[in-house]
Amino acid sequence: MVKKISKIPFEGTPEQAQQLGAVIAQYKHDPSQLMTVMQKAQVIYGYLPYEVQVMIADGMDLPLERVYGVSTFYAQFALSPAGKYSISVCLGTACYVKGAQGILDRITELLGIAPGGCTEDGLFSLDACRCIGACGLAPVMMINDEVYGNLAPDQVAPILEKYRKTA
């Protein structure tokens, strides 16, 4: 999966920058702690936007390419913020065989984002996963903690609309 870089403008606070600065100061002389710094940065900001990666690279005196390479290699790092409503579409075997790709394609079409992305209004983020653990309801998607099973692509729009109305 290719990670998508967020189209949402970065809006870090001075407090977040100060917290990250303290983390970098603690580990800056040990490049082997890059992942630790990145993990802590993701806790502070919720994701690792370009601007935060630059702060880490500069603060640890490492090439930006190294920070970016780690952030795109490991699935634990997000380059986009999570939306208010986090959508996860199961692409495990049972779901895939029963049409999960069509569900994912319809969500992508309706929201204009690919897996790993977040809508510009910050309302929805989208991910594909390998198993939700509800194979008997295949195909399945989750929105935050709510499970939707036995889905067809034409059911997706009304479900998303329900969340738009409650936003």
DSSP file (Angstrom, degrees, kcal/mol; ACC not computed):
  #  RESIDUE AA STRUCTURE BP1 BP2  ACC     N-H-->O    O-->H-N    N-H-->O    O-->H-N    TCO  KAPPA ALPHA  PHI   PSI    X-CA   Y-CA   Z-CA
    1    1 A M              0   0    0      0, 0.0     2,-0.5     0, 0.0   115,-0.0   0.000 360.0 360.0 360.0 131.1    0.0    0.0    0.0
    2    2 A V        -     0   0    0    113,-0.1     2,-0.3     1,-0.0    70,-0.0  -0.772 360.0-128.0 -87.5 128.0    1.3    3.4   -0.9
    3    3 A K        -     0   0    0     -2,-0.5     2,-0.4    69,-0.2   113,-0.1  -0.579  18.9-136.3 -78.5 137.9    0.8    6.0    1.8
    4    4 A K        -     0   0    0     -2,-0.3     2,-0.3   111,-0.2    75,-0.2  -0.774  11.7-129.6 -94.9 136.3   -0.9    9.2    0.8
    5    5 A I        -     0   0    0     -2,-0.4    75,-0.2     1,-0.1   112,-0.0  -0.671  37.1-101.3 -82.8 139.5    0.4   12.5    2.0
    6    6 A S        -     0   0    0     73,-1.0    -1,-0.1    -2,-0.3     4,-0.1  -0.247  19.0-159.4 -65.5 143.4   -2.3   14.7    3.5
    7    7 A K        +     0   0    0    111,-0.4    -1,-0.1     2,-0.1   112,-0.0   0.459  68.0 103.2 -93.3  -6.3   -3.9   17.5    1.6
    8    8 A I  S    S-     0   0    0    110,-0.1    -2,-0.1     1,-0.1     3,-0.1  -0.637  84.3-110.3 -78.4 129.1   -5.0   19.0    5.0
    9    9 A P        -     0   0    0      0, 0.0     2,-0.3     0, 0.0    -1,-0.1  -0.304  33.5-109.4 -60.7 140.9   -2.8   21.9    6.0
   10   10 A F        +     0   0    0     -4,-0.1     2,-0.0     1,-0.1     0, 0.0  -0.534  36.6 178.7 -72.1 132.1   -0.5   21.2    9.0
   11   11 A E        +     0   0    0     -2,-0.3    -1,-0.1    -3,-0.1     2,-0.1  -0.449   9.9 168.6-134.6  61.5   -1.6   23.1   12.1
   12   12 A G        -     0   0    0      1,-0.1    33,-0.0     2,-0.0    -2,-0.0  -0.398  27.6-129.7 -72.8 153.6    0.8   22.2   14.9
   13   13 A T     >  -     0   0    0      1,-0.1     4,-2.3    -2,-0.1     5,-0.2  -0.624  19.6-114.0 -99.8 160.9    0.7   24.2   18.1
   14   14 A P  H  > S+     0   0    0      0, 0.0     4,-2.2     0, 0.0     5,-0.1   0.855 118.7  56.4 -59.6 -33.6    3.7   25.8   19.9
   15   15 A E  H  > S+     0   0    0      2,-0.2     4,-2.3     1,-0.2     5,-0.2   0.910 107.0  48.0 -65.2 -41.8    3.0   23.3   22.8
   16   16 A Q  H  > S+     0   0    0      2,-0.2     4,-2.8     1,-0.2     5,-0.2   0.923 111.0  50.9 -64.1 -43.4    3.3   20.4   20.4
   17   17 A A  H  X S+     0   0    0     -4,-2.3     4,-2.5     1,-0.2    -2,-0.2   0.890 110.3  50.0 -61.1 -38.8    6.5   21.8   19.0
   18   18 A Q  H  X S+     0   0    0     -4,-2.2     4,-2.0     2,-0.2    -1,-0.2   0.910 110.6  49.3 -66.3 -41.9    7.9   22.2   22.5
   19   19 A Q  H  X S+     0   0    0     -4,-2.3     4,-1.9     2,-0.2    -2,-0.2   0.929 113.3  46.4 -62.6 -44.9    7.0   18.6   23.4
   20   20 A L  H  X S+     0   0    0     -4,-2.8     4,-3.0     1,-0.2     5,-0.2   0.906 108.8  56.0 -65.1 -40.0    8.6   17.3   20.2
   21   21 A G  H  X S+     0   0    0     -4,-2.5     4,-2.5    -5,-0.2    -1,-0.2   0.889 106.9  50.0 -57.6 -39.7   11.7   19.4   20.9
   22   22 A A  H  X S+     0   0    0     -4,-2.0     4,-1.6     2,-0.2    -1,-0.2   0.891 111.2  48.5 -66.6 -39.4   12.0   17.8   24.3
   23   23 A V  H  X S+     0   0    0     -4,-1.9     4,-1.4     2,-0.2    -2,-0.2   0.940 112.8  47.6 -65.2 -47.0   11.8   14.3   22.8
   24   24 A I  H  X S+     0   0    0     -4,-3.0     4,-1.9     1,-0.2     3,-0.4   0.914 109.2  54.0 -61.0 -42.8   14.4   15.2   20.2
   25   25 A A  H  < S+     0   0    0     -4,-2.5     4,-0.2     1,-0.2    -1,-0.2   0.867 106.9  52.8 -59.6 -36.1   16.7   16.7   22.8
   26   26 A Q  H  < S+     0   0    0     -4,-1.6    -1,-0.2     1,-0.2    -2,-0.2   0.844 125.8  21.6 -67.6 -33.7   16.5   13.4   24.8
   27   27 A Y  H >< S+     0   0    0     -4,-1.4     3,-2.3    -3,-0.4     6,-0.3   0.383  86.8 109.0-116.7   2.0   17.5   11.2   21.8
   28   28 A K  T 3< S+     0   0    0     -4,-1.9    -3,-0.1     1,-0.3    -1,-0.1   0.701  78.8  53.4 -63.4 -20.4   19.3   13.5   19.3
   29   29 A H  T 3  S+     0   0    0     -4,-0.2    -1,-0.3     1,-0.2    -2,-0.1   0.356 101.9  64.6 -94.1   7.7   22.7   12.0   19.9
   30   30 A D    X   -     0   0    0     -3,-2.3     3,-2.5     1,-0.1    -1,-0.2  -0.788  58.0-175.2-132.1  90.0   21.5    8.4   19.3
   31   31 A P  G >  S+     0   0    0      0, 0.0     3,-1.5     0, 0.0     4,-0.2   0.710  81.2  72.6 -59.3 -19.4   20.4    7.9   15.7
   32   32 A S  G 3  S+     0   0    0      1,-0.3     3,-0.3     2,-0.1     4,-0.2   0.640  89.0  63.4 -69.5 -10.7   19.3    4.3   16.6
   33   33 A Q  G <>  +     0   0    0     -3,-2.5     4,-2.4    -6,-0.3    -1,-0.3   0.213  66.9 111.7 -95.8  14.2   16.4    6.0   18.5
   34   34 A L  H <> S+     0   0    0     -3,-1.5     4,-2.7     1,-0.2     5,-0.2   0.919  77.6  48.9 -54.4 -47.1   14.9    7.5   15.4
   35   35 A M  H  > S+     0   0    0     -3,-0.3     4,-2.8     1,-0.2    -1,-0.2   0.886 109.0  53.3 -63.9 -36.7   11.8    5.2   15.6
   36   36 A T  H  > S+     0   0    0      2,-0.2     4,-2.3     1,-0.2    -1,-0.2   0.936 111.0  46.4 -60.8 -46.1   11.3    6.0   19.2
   37   37 A V  H  X S+     0   0    0     -4,-2.4     4,-2.5     1,-0.2    -2,-0.2   0.914 113.2  49.3 -62.6 -43.3   11.3    9.7   18.4
   38   38 A M  H  X S+     0   0    0     -4,-2.7     4,-2.3    -5,-0.2    -2,-0.2   0.894 110.3  50.6 -65.5 -39.3    9.0    9.1   15.5
   39   39 A Q  H  X S+     0   0    0     -4,-2.8     4,-1.7     2,-0.2    -1,-0.2   0.922 112.8  45.9 -62.7 -44.0    6.6    7.1   17.7
   40   40 A K  H  X S+     0   0    0     -4,-2.3     4,-2.0     1,-0.2    -2,-0.2   0.875 110.9  53.4 -67.5 -36.6    6.5    9.8   20.3
   41   41 A A  H  X S+     0   0    0     -4,-2.5     4,-2.8     1,-0.2     5,-0.4   0.894 106.8  52.1 -64.1 -39.2    6.0   12.5   17.6
   42   42 A Q  H  X S+     0   0    0     -4,-2.3     4,-2.7     1,-0.2    -1,-0.2   0.870 108.1  51.3 -66.7 -35.0    3.0   10.6   16.3
   43   43 A V  H  < S+     0   0    0     -4,-1.7    -1,-0.2     2,-0.2    -2,-0.2   0.911 113.0  46.5 -64.6 -40.8    1.6   10.5   19.8
   44   44 A I  H  < S+     0   0    0     -4,-2.0    -2,-0.2     1,-0.2    -1,-0.2   0.927 129.3  21.9 -66.8 -46.3    2.0   14.2   20.1
   45   45 A Y  H  < S-     0   0    0     -4,-2.8    -3,-0.2     2,-0.2    -2,-0.2   0.652  96.8-123.9-100.1 -18.6    0.6   15.2   16.6
   46   46 A G  S  < S+     0   0    0     -4,-2.7     2,-0.3    -5,-0.4    36,-0.2   0.242  88.2  20.9  90.5 -14.1   -1.5   12.1   15.8
   47   47 A Y  S    S-     0   0    0     -6,-0.3    -2,-0.2    34,-0.1    32,-0.2  -0.939  85.1-102.4-166.9 178.2    0.3   11.6   12.6
   48   48 A L        -     0   0    0     30,-3.5    -6,-0.1    -2,-0.3     5,-0.0  -0.687  39.7-177.2-119.3  78.3    3.7   12.5   10.9
   49   49 A P    >>  -     0   0    0      0, 0.0     4,-2.1     0, 0.0     3,-0.6  -0.217  44.4 -98.4 -67.5 165.8    3.2   15.3    8.4
   50   50 A Y  H 3> S+     0   0    0      1,-0.2     4,-2.3     2,-0.2     5,-0.2   0.884 122.8  56.8 -50.3 -45.3    6.1   16.5    6.3
   51   51 A E  H 3> S+     0   0    0      1,-0.2     4,-1.8     2,-0.2    -1,-0.2   0.863 107.6  47.2 -60.7 -37.7    6.7   19.4    8.7
   52   52 A V  H <> S+     0   0    0     -3,-0.6     4,-2.4     2,-0.2    -1,-0.2   0.881 109.4  53.8 -71.6 -38.4    7.2   17.1   11.7
   53   53 A Q  H  X S+     0   0    0     -4,-2.1     4,-2.7     1,-0.2    -2,-0.2   0.886 108.1  50.8 -62.4 -37.7    9.5   14.9    9.7
   54   54 A V  H  X S+     0   0    0     -4,-2.3     4,-3.0     2,-0.2     5,-0.3   0.919 108.7  51.4 -64.9 -43.2   11.6   17.9    8.9
   55   55 A M  H  X S+     0   0    0     -4,-1.8     4,-2.6     1,-0.2    -2,-0.2   0.911 112.6  46.2 -59.7 -42.1   11.7   18.9   12.6
   56   56 A I  H  X S+     0   0    0     -4,-2.4     4,-2.4     2,-0.2    -2,-0.2   0.943 114.0  47.2 -66.2 -48.0   12.9   15.3   13.5
   57   57 A A  H  X>S+     0   0    0     -4,-2.7     5,-2.6     1,-0.2     4,-0.6   0.938 116.9  43.1 -59.9 -48.2   15.5   15.2   10.7
   58   58 A D  H ><5S+     0   0    0     -4,-3.0     3,-0.7     1,-0.2    -1,-0.2   0.930 115.5  48.6 -63.8 -45.2   16.9   18.6   11.6
   59   59 A G  H 3<5S+     0   0    0     -4,-2.6    -1,-0.2    -5,-0.3    -2,-0.2   0.831 118.2  38.9 -66.6 -33.3   16.8   18.0   15.3
   60   60 A M  H 3<5S-     0   0    0     -4,-2.4    -1,-0.2    -5,-0.2    -2,-0.2   0.393 108.3-122.4 -97.1   2.7   18.5   14.6   15.1
   61   61 A D  T <<5 +     0   0    0     -3,-0.7    -3,-0.2    -4,-0.6    -4,-0.1   0.922  66.6 136.1  54.9  48.3   20.9   15.8   12.3
   62   62 A L      < -     0   0    0     -5,-2.6    -1,-0.2    -6,-0.2     2,-0.1  -0.871  64.0 -92.9-120.0 154.9   19.7   13.0   10.0
   63   63 A P    >>  -     0   0    0      0, 0.0     4,-1.4     0, 0.0     3,-1.0  -0.447  29.2-129.7 -65.7 139.7   18.8   13.2    6.3
   64   64 A L  H 3> S+     0   0    0      1,-0.3     4,-2.9     2,-0.2     5,-0.3   0.845 107.6  64.9 -56.5 -34.4   15.1   13.9    5.7
   65   65 A E  H 3> S+     0   0    0      1,-0.2     4,-2.5     2,-0.2    -1,-0.3   0.850  99.0  52.2 -59.2 -35.3   15.2   10.9    3.3
   66   66 A R  H <> S+     0   0    0     -3,-1.0     4,-2.0     2,-0.2    -1,-0.2   0.929 111.5  45.3 -68.3 -44.0   15.9    8.6    6.2
   67   67 A V  H  X S+     0   0    0     -4,-1.4     4,-2.5     2,-0.2    -2,-0.2   0.932 115.7  47.0 -63.9 -45.6   13.0    9.9    8.3
   68   68 A Y  H  X S+     0   0    0     -4,-2.9     4,-2.0     1,-0.2     5,-0.2   0.898 109.5  54.6 -63.8 -40.2   10.7    9.7    5.3
   69   69 A G  H  X S+     0   0    0     -4,-2.5     4,-1.4    -5,-0.3    -1,-0.2   0.902 111.1  44.5 -60.8 -42.0   11.9    6.2    4.5
   70   70 A V  H  X S+     0   0    0     -4,-2.0     4,-2.0     1,-0.2    -1,-0.2   0.909 111.9  53.0 -68.0 -42.0   11.1    4.9    8.0
   71   71 A S  H  < S+     0   0    0     -4,-2.5    -2,-0.2     1,-0.2    -1,-0.2   0.814 115.3  40.1 -66.7 -28.9    7.7    6.7    8.0
   72   72 A T  H  < S+     0   0    0     -4,-2.0    -1,-0.2    -5,-0.2    -2,-0.2   0.680 113.4  54.3 -92.3 -18.4    6.6    5.1    4.7
   73   73 A F  H  < S+     0   0    0     -4,-1.4     2,-0.4    -5,-0.2    -2,-0.2   0.911  98.5  64.4 -80.3 -43.7    8.1    1.7    5.4
   74   74 A Y  S >< S-     0   0    0     -4,-2.0     3,-1.6    -5,-0.1    -1,-0.1  -0.697  70.8-146.5 -91.7 129.4    6.4    0.9    8.7
   75   75 A A  T 3  S+     0   0    0     -2,-0.4    -1,-0.1     1,-0.3    -4,-0.0   0.700  91.9  73.8 -64.5 -20.5    2.6    0.6    8.8
   76   76 A Q  T 3  S+     0   0    0      2,-0.0     2,-0.4    -3,-0.0    -1,-0.3   0.692  83.8  80.3 -69.4 -16.5    2.5    2.1   12.3
   77   77 A F    <   -     0   0    0     -3,-1.6     2,-0.4    -6,-0.2   -30,-0.1  -0.778  65.3-158.3 -98.6 134.6    3.2    5.6   11.0
   78   78 A A        -     0   0    0     -2,-0.4   -30,-3.5     1,-0.1     4,-0.1  -0.910  13.5-168.9-110.2 134.3    0.5    7.7    9.4
   79   79 A L  S    S+     0   0    0     -2,-0.4   -73,-1.0   -75,-0.2   -29,-0.2   0.517  77.7  54.3 -95.5  -8.0    1.2   10.6    7.0
   80   80 A S  S    S-     0   0    0    -75,-0.2   -32,-0.1    36,-0.2     2,-0.0  -0.929  91.0-108.4-123.5 148.9   -2.4   11.8    7.2
   81   81 A P        -     0   0    0      0, 0.0     2,-0.3     0, 0.0   -34,-0.1  -0.370  38.9-105.6 -70.1 155.9   -4.4   12.8   10.2
   82   82 A A        -     0   0    0    -36,-0.2     4,-0.1     1,-0.1    36,-0.1  -0.612  35.6-123.3 -79.1 141.9   -7.3   10.5   11.1
   83   83 A G        -     0   0    0     -2,-0.3    40,-0.3    34,-0.2    41,-0.2  -0.284  25.9-104.1 -76.2 168.7  -10.7   11.8   10.3
   84   84 A K  S    S+     0   0    0     38,-2.2     2,-0.6     1,-0.2    40,-0.2   0.883 119.5  42.2 -57.9 -38.0  -13.5   12.2   12.9
   85   85 A Y  E    S-a  124   0A   0     38,-3.1    40,-2.0    37,-0.1     2,-0.7  -0.949  82.0-156.4-115.0 113.5  -14.9    9.0   11.4
   86   86 A S  E     -a  125   0A   0     -2,-0.6    58,-2.8    38,-0.2     2,-0.5  -0.801   8.6-160.4 -94.2 115.6  -12.4    6.3   10.6
   87   87 A I  E     -aB 126 143A   0     38,-3.1    40,-2.2    -2,-0.7     2,-0.5  -0.821   8.7-175.6 -99.2 130.5  -13.5    3.9    8.0
   88   88 A S  E     -aB 127 142A   0     54,-2.8    54,-2.7    -2,-0.5     2,-0.5  -0.986   7.5-161.4-127.3 122.5  -11.9    0.5    7.7
   89   89 A V  E     -aB 128 141A   0     38,-2.5    40,-2.5    -2,-0.5     2,-0.4  -0.897  19.2-130.4-105.3 126.0  -12.8   -1.8    4.9
   90   90 A C  E     +a  129   0A   0     50,-2.2    50,-0.3    -2,-0.5    40,-0.2  -0.603  26.2 176.3 -77.4 127.2  -12.0   -5.5    5.3
   91   91 A L        +     0   0    0     38,-3.3    39,-0.2    -2,-0.4    -1,-0.1   0.036  35.0 133.6-115.2  23.2  -10.1   -7.0    2.4
   92   92 A G  S  > S-     0   0    0     37,-0.1     4,-3.4     1,-0.1     5,-0.3  -0.142  75.6 -89.4 -63.8 170.5   -9.6  -10.4    4.0
   93   93 A T  H  > S+     0   0    0      1,-0.2     4,-2.7     2,-0.2     5,-0.2   0.906 124.7  45.0 -53.7 -53.4  -10.4  -13.5    2.0
   94   94 A A  H  > S+     0   0    0      1,-0.2     4,-1.3     2,-0.2    -1,-0.2   0.923 119.0  42.8 -60.6 -44.8  -14.1  -13.9    3.0
   95   95 A C  H  4>S+     0   0    0      2,-0.2     5,-2.2     1,-0.2    -1,-0.2   0.911 114.1  50.7 -68.1 -42.1  -14.8  -10.2    2.5
   96   96 A Y  H ><5S+     0   0    0     -4,-3.4     3,-1.6     1,-0.2     5,-0.4   0.930 109.4  50.3 -62.4 -45.0  -12.8   -9.9   -0.7
   97   97 A V  H 3<5S+     0   0    0     -4,-2.7    -1,-0.2    -5,-0.3    -2,-0.2   0.820 110.2  52.0 -62.7 -30.6  -14.5  -13.0   -2.3
   98   98 A K  T 3<5S-     0   0    0     -4,-1.3    -1,-0.3    -5,-0.2    -2,-0.2   0.277 132.7 -83.3 -94.3  11.7  -17.9  -11.4   -1.4
   99   99 A G  T X>5S+     0   0    0     -3,-1.6     4,-1.2    -4,-0.1     3,-0.7   0.689  75.1 144.7 106.2  20.4  -17.2   -8.1   -3.0
  100  100 A A  H 3><S+     0   0    0     -5,-2.2     4,-2.6     1,-0.2     5,-0.2   0.832  72.5  62.4 -60.8 -32.5  -15.2   -5.9   -0.6
  101  101 A Q  H 3> S+     0   0    0     -5,-0.4     4,-2.8     1,-0.2    -1,-0.2   0.895 101.6  52.4 -61.5 -37.6  -13.2   -4.3   -3.4
  102  102 A G  H <> S+     0   0    0     -3,-0.7     4,-1.9     2,-0.2    -1,-0.2   0.860 108.7  50.4 -63.7 -35.9  -16.4   -2.9   -4.8
  103  103 A I  H  X S+     0   0    0     -4,-1.2     4,-2.3     2,-0.2    -2,-0.2   0.941 112.5  46.4 -65.0 -48.7  -17.3   -1.4   -1.3
  104  104 A L  H  X S+     0   0    0     -4,-2.6     4,-2.6     1,-0.2    -2,-0.2   0.913 111.7  51.4 -61.4 -43.6  -13.8    0.1   -1.1
  105  105 A D  H  X S+     0   0    0     -4,-2.8     4,-2.3     1,-0.2    -1,-0.2   0.893 109.7  50.1 -61.1 -40.2  -14.0    1.5   -4.7
  106  106 A R  H  X S+     0   0    0     -4,-1.9     4,-2.6     2,-0.2    -1,-0.2   0.906 111.0  48.1 -67.5 -41.2  -17.4    3.1   -3.9
  107  107 A I  H  X S+     0   0    0     -4,-2.3     4,-2.8     2,-0.2     5,-0.4   0.929 111.4  51.0 -63.1 -44.3  -16.1    4.8   -0.8
  108  108 A T  H  X>S+     0   0    0     -4,-2.6     4,-2.0     1,-0.2     5,-0.5   0.914 112.3  47.1 -58.4 -44.0  -13.1    6.0   -2.7
  109  109 A E  H  <5S+     0   0    0     -4,-2.3    -2,-0.2    -5,-0.2    -1,-0.2   0.921 115.3  44.6 -64.0 -45.8  -15.4    7.4   -5.4
  110  110 A L  H  <5S+     0   0    0     -4,-2.6    -2,-0.2     1,-0.2    -1,-0.2   0.875 123.8  33.0 -70.0 -38.1  -17.8    9.1   -2.9
  111  111 A L  H  <5S-     0   0    0     -4,-2.8    -1,-0.2     2,-0.2    -2,-0.2   0.662  96.6-131.2 -95.1 -17.7  -15.1   10.6   -0.7
  112  112 A G  T  <5 +     0   0    0     -4,-2.0     2,-0.3    -5,-0.4    -3,-0.2   0.774  69.9 108.9  72.4  25.1  -12.4   11.3   -3.2
  113  113 A I      < -     0   0    0     -5,-0.5    -1,-0.3    -6,-0.3    -2,-0.2  -0.948  59.0-137.7-131.7 154.4   -9.7    9.7   -1.1
  114  114 A A    >   -     0   0    0     -2,-0.3     3,-2.2     1,-0.1    12,-0.3  -0.595  50.8 -67.6 -98.6 165.8   -7.7    6.5   -1.4
  115  115 A P  T 3  S+     0   0    0      0, 0.0    12,-0.3     0, 0.0  -111,-0.2  -0.305 127.3  33.4 -53.1 136.6   -6.9    4.2    1.5
  116  116 A G  T 3  S+     0   0    0     10,-4.1   -37,-0.2     1,-0.4     2,-0.2   0.325 103.0 109.1  95.0  -5.7   -4.5    6.0    3.9
  117  117 A G    <   -     0   0    0     -3,-2.2     9,-2.2     9,-0.4    -1,-0.4  -0.485  54.7-148.1-103.3 171.9   -6.2    9.3    3.1
  118  118 A C  B     -C  125   0A   0      7,-0.2  -111,-0.4    -2,-0.2     7,-0.3  -0.995  29.3-106.7-137.0 139.0   -8.4   11.8    4.9
  119  119 A T    >   -     0   0    0      5,-3.1     3,-2.3    -2,-0.4    -7,-0.1  -0.312  33.5-113.7 -64.7 152.2  -11.0   14.0    3.4
  120  120 A E  T 3  S+     0   0    0      1,-0.3    -1,-0.1     2,-0.1  -114,-0.0   0.764 117.3  56.4 -61.7 -25.8  -10.1   17.7    3.3
  121  121 A D  T 3  S-     0   0    0      3,-0.1    -1,-0.3  -113,-0.1    -2,-0.1   0.497 110.3-123.2 -83.8  -2.0  -12.8   18.6    5.8
  122  122 A G  S <  S+     0   0    0     -3,-2.3   -38,-2.2     2,-0.2   -37,-0.1   0.598  80.1 116.6  74.8  10.7  -11.3   16.1    8.3
  123  123 A L  S    S+     0   0    0    -40,-0.3   -38,-3.1     1,-0.2     2,-0.4   0.916  72.4  27.5 -79.5 -43.9  -14.5   14.2    8.5
  124  124 A F  E     -a   85   0A   0    -40,-0.2    -5,-3.1   -41,-0.2     2,-0.3  -0.944  54.6-174.0-125.2 140.5  -13.5   10.8    7.1
  125  125 A S  E     -aC  86 118A   0    -40,-2.0   -38,-3.1    -2,-0.4     2,-0.4  -0.943  18.2-148.6-122.4 154.3  -10.3    8.8    6.9
  126  126 A L  E     +a   87   0A   0     -9,-2.2   -10,-4.1    -2,-0.3    -9,-0.4  -0.974  20.2 165.0-131.1 133.1  -10.1    5.6    5.0
  127  127 A D  E     -a   88   0A   0    -40,-2.2   -38,-2.5    -2,-0.4     2,-0.4  -0.977  25.2-140.7-139.4 154.9   -8.1    2.4    5.4
  128  128 A A  E     -a   89   0A   0     -2,-0.3     2,-0.3   -40,-0.2   -38,-0.2  -0.934  25.3-175.0-110.7 140.0   -8.2   -1.1    4.1
  129  129 A C  E     -a   90   0A   0    -40,-2.5   -38,-3.3    -2,-0.4     3,-0.1  -0.803  31.9-123.6-129.8 173.1   -7.4   -4.0    6.5
  130  130 A R  S    S+     0   0    0      1,-0.3     2,-0.3    -2,-0.3   -37,-0.2   0.733  88.5   0.8 -93.1 -24.4   -6.9   -7.7    6.2
  131  131 A C        -     0   0    0    -39,-0.1    -1,-0.3   -40,-0.1   -42,-0.0  -0.867  38.4-176.8-166.3 132.4   -9.5   -8.9    8.8
  132  132 A I        -     0   0    0     -2,-0.3    -1,-0.1    -3,-0.1     9,-0.0   0.608  55.5-114.4 -97.5 -19.6  -12.0   -7.3   11.1
  133  133 A G  S    S+     0   0    0      0, 0.0     3,-0.1     0, 0.0    -2,-0.0   0.693  90.9 103.3  92.0  22.0  -13.0  -10.6   12.6
  134  134 A A    >   +     0   0    0      1,-0.1     3,-2.3     2,-0.0     4,-0.1  -0.317  31.8 148.7-127.5  48.9  -16.6  -10.6   11.3
  135  135 A C  G >   +     0   0    0      1,-0.3     3,-1.6     2,-0.2    -1,-0.1   0.786  67.0  63.8 -58.5 -31.5  -16.2  -13.1    8.4
  136  136 A G  G 3  S+     0   0    0      1,-0.3    -1,-0.3    -3,-0.1    -2,-0.0   0.649 104.2  48.8 -67.8 -14.0  -19.8  -14.3    8.7
  137  137 A L  G <  S-     0   0    0     -3,-2.3    13,-4.4    12,-0.0    14,-0.4   0.232  97.8-169.4-105.3  11.1  -21.0  -10.8    7.8
  138  138 A A    <   +     0   0    0     -3,-1.6   -43,-0.1    11,-0.2     2,-0.1  -0.118  60.9  45.7 -56.4 143.6  -18.8  -10.4    4.8
  139  139 A P  S    S+     0   0    0      0, 0.0    12,-1.8     0, 0.0     2,-0.3   0.602  85.8 175.0 -77.9 149.5  -18.2   -8.0    3.2
  140  140 A V        +     0   0    0    -50,-0.3   -50,-2.2     9,-0.2     2,-0.3  -0.912  20.0 179.3-127.5 144.5  -17.7   -5.8    6.2
  141  141 A M  E     -BD  89 148A   0      7,-2.2     7,-3.1    -2,-0.3     2,-0.4  -0.973  14.8-148.7-134.7 155.5  -16.6   -2.2    6.9
  142  142 A M  E     -BD  88 147A   0    -54,-2.7   -54,-2.8    -2,-0.3     2,-0.5  -0.958   5.3-162.8-120.3 142.4  -16.2   -0.4   10.2
  143  143 A I  E >  S-BD  87 146A   0      3,-2.4     3,-2.3    -2,-0.4     2,-0.4  -0.969  75.5 -48.3-121.8 112.7  -16.8    3.2   10.9
  144  144 A N  T 3  S-     0   0    0    -58,-2.8   -56,-0.1    -2,-0.5   -59,-0.1  -0.508 125.6 -23.8  52.7-114.9  -15.1    4.0   14.3
  145  145 A D  T 3  S+     0   0    0     -2,-0.4     2,-0.5    -3,-0.1    -1,-0.3   0.339 114.7 104.1-104.6   7.6  -16.5    1.1   16.4
  146  146 A E  E <   -D  143   0A   0     -3,-2.3    -3,-2.4     2,-0.0     2,-0.4  -0.793  59.7-147.8 -96.3 127.5  -19.6    0.4   14.4
  147  147 A V  E     -D  142   0A   0     -2,-0.5     2,-0.5    -5,-0.2    -5,-0.2  -0.774   9.7-167.7 -97.2 133.9  -19.6   -2.7   12.1
  148  148 A Y  E     +D  141   0A   0     -7,-3.1    -7,-2.2    -2,-0.4     3,-0.2  -0.983  18.0 179.6-120.3 118.5  -21.6   -2.8    8.8
  149  149 A G        +     0   0    0     -2,-0.5   -11,-0.2    -9,-0.2    -9,-0.2  -0.669  52.0  32.5-119.2 172.0  -21.9   -6.2    7.3
  150  150 A N  S    S+     0   0    0    -13,-4.4    -1,-0.2   -11,-0.2   -12,-0.1   0.881  85.0 177.2  52.1  43.4  -23.4   -8.0    4.3
  151  151 A L        -     0   0    0    -12,-1.8    -1,-0.2   -14,-0.4   -48,-0.1  -0.375  26.4-166.3 -82.4 153.4  -22.8   -4.8    2.3
  152  152 A A    >   -     0   0    0     -3,-0.1     3,-2.4    -2,-0.1     4,-0.5  -0.949  37.7-109.3-127.7 152.6  -23.3   -3.9   -1.3
  153  153 A P  G >> S+     0   0    0      0, 0.0     3,-1.2     0, 0.0     4,-0.5   0.818 116.3  60.8 -53.1 -33.4  -21.8   -0.9   -3.0
  154  154 A D  G 34 S+     0   0    0      1,-0.2    -3,-0.0     2,-0.2   -51,-0.0   0.599  98.0  59.7 -73.8  -7.7  -25.2    0.8   -3.2
  155  155 A Q  G <> S+     0   0    0     -3,-2.4     4,-1.2     1,-0.1    -1,-0.2   0.590  87.7  76.8 -89.1 -12.3  -25.5    0.8    0.6
  156  156 A V  H <> S+     0   0    0     -3,-1.2     4,-2.5    -4,-0.5     5,-0.2   0.932  86.1  55.4 -68.8 -47.9  -22.4    2.9    1.1
  157  157 A A  H  X S+     0   0    0     -4,-0.5     4,-2.4     1,-0.2    -1,-0.2   0.908 108.0  47.7 -56.2 -48.2  -23.7    6.4    0.3
  158  158 A P  H  > S+     0   0    0      0, 0.0     4,-1.7     0, 0.0    -1,-0.2   0.875 111.6  51.6 -62.7 -34.3  -26.6    6.3    2.8
  159  159 A I  H  X S+     0   0    0     -4,-1.2     4,-1.2     2,-0.2    -2,-0.2   0.944 111.7  45.9 -65.7 -46.8  -24.3    5.1    5.5
  160  160 A L  H  X S+     0   0    0     -4,-2.5     4,-2.1     1,-0.2     3,-0.3   0.889 109.1  56.3 -62.7 -38.1  -21.8    7.9    4.9
  161  161 A E  H  X S+     0   0    0     -4,-2.4     4,-2.4    -5,-0.2    -1,-0.2   0.877 100.1  59.2 -61.8 -37.9  -24.6   10.4    4.7
  162  162 A K  H  X S+     0   0    0     -4,-1.7     4,-1.0     1,-0.2    -1,-0.2   0.896 108.7  44.9 -56.6 -41.0  -25.8    9.3    8.2
  163  163 A Y  H  X S+     0   0    0     -4,-1.2     4,-0.8    -3,-0.3    -2,-0.2   0.867 109.2  55.0 -74.0 -36.3  -22.3   10.3    9.5
  164  164 A R  H >< S+     0   0    0     -4,-2.1     3,-0.7     1,-0.2    -2,-0.2   0.902 106.9  51.9 -61.1 -39.7  -22.3   13.6    7.6
  165  165 A K  H 3< S+     0   0    0     -4,-2.4    -1,-0.2     1,-0.2    -2,-0.2   0.795 111.3  46.3 -68.1 -28.5  -25.6   14.6    9.2
  166  166 A T  H 3<        0   0    0     -4,-1.0    -1,-0.2    -3,-0.2    -2,-0.2   0.514 360.0 360.0 -91.8  -4.4  -24.3   13.9   12.7
  167  167 A A    <<        0   0    0     -4,-0.8    -1,-0.2    -3,-0.7    -2,-0.1   0.495 360.0 360.0 -70.2 360.0  -21.0   15.8   12.2
